[in-house]
Amino acid sequence: MKLKTKEIKGITIIQLDGNVIGGPDVSALNEYLHKLITEDKKNIVVDLKTVSFINSSGLGMLIGGLTTLRHSGGDLKLARASKKVEHLLEVTKLLKVFDLHKNVNDAVASF
């Protein structure tokens, strides 16, 4: 998994690229989120457009990121999930936990 970031209207967009399967990626995302929090960037959109597969460890990584941000007074929202990833979020009942948007601009506007 690779991370790319940009900022839109003060909201940090993290684009995940590749399979989200946990492992060392969990540490990388967690460290990056803590860095953003210290920079007072606590509202994050995770762009899932180029993610084709997420396993349980990857879901745990996203839940951990959400928890970290909410504990610091921020939030994490998801955008542009593929039908396969959206179905996984639905089956695992995580659509009740995450705020999922069809596109990044809608996610940014929701803050």
N, C-alpha and C positions, 0 to 999 in steps of 0.2 A: 504494500500500500504506500502511496505517495501522498504528501500534503502540499497543497498550494493555497496561498491566502491572498486576499485582497480586502479592501474596505469599501463599503457603500453606505453613505449617510451615517457614518459613525458606527456601523455594525460590521463586525469582522466576519468574512465569509471564508470558511475552510472547505476547499474542494478535496474530497477524498477520491483517489484514483486507484483502481485495481480491486482486488478482493480484500474485504475487511474480515480478517480472521484472528485477530488478537495477537498474541505473542509479543515480540518487541514493539509492535505498533502501538500496543496499549500504553507502554511507558512513554513512547514518543508523543502521543496525543496528550496524555496526562501532563507531561512536562511542559508542552506547548501551551495548554490551557492555563496552567499555573503562571507561566510567563505573561500571558495576556491579562490575567487577573491583576498581577502586580503593576501592569501598565494601565489599569482601570478600564480594560476592554472586556466587559463582562457579558455582553450580548452577542451571541454567536449563531450563525446559520451554517449548518453542515450541508454542503451541496453533494448529493449522492448521484449526480447524473452519470458518472462514469464508473459507478460501482455495480458490478454484475453479480456479486455473491457476498453474503454476510453469514457467518456461522454464529453459534451461541457466544463464543468469546468476543466476536465483533459486536454483537448486541450488548454484551456486558460492558464493553469499552464505551459505547455510546451512552448507556445508562450511567456509568461512572462519570462521564463528562457532564451530563445533565445535572447529576447530583452535586458535583463540584461547583458548577456555575450557580446553581440555585442557592447553595450554602453561602456563596459570596455575594448574593444579591442580584445575580444575573439570570440568564436563561439561555437555553440551547434549543434551536428549532431545526427541523429537517426540511430539505427542499429537493425536488426533482428525483424522487425515488423511482426506479424502474417498476414495472408491474410486478415482477418477481419479488423485489425487495419490499414493495408496498404490501403484497400478499403475506410475506413473512411477518411484517409488523402487525398485520391484522390478525393472523393466526395466533401469534404470541400475546395478543391483547395490548401490545405496546403502542398502538394508535391512541389508546386512552392516556398514555403517559407522555408521548411526544406530540408536538404540534407539527404536523406534516403539511407542506405547501406544494402546490403544483410547480411554482417557479421561485427563483431567488428574490425577485422584486416583491412578490406577495409576502414572503417570509420576512423581509426587511421591514415592510410596511406594517407588519403585525406587532412590532415592538412599541 
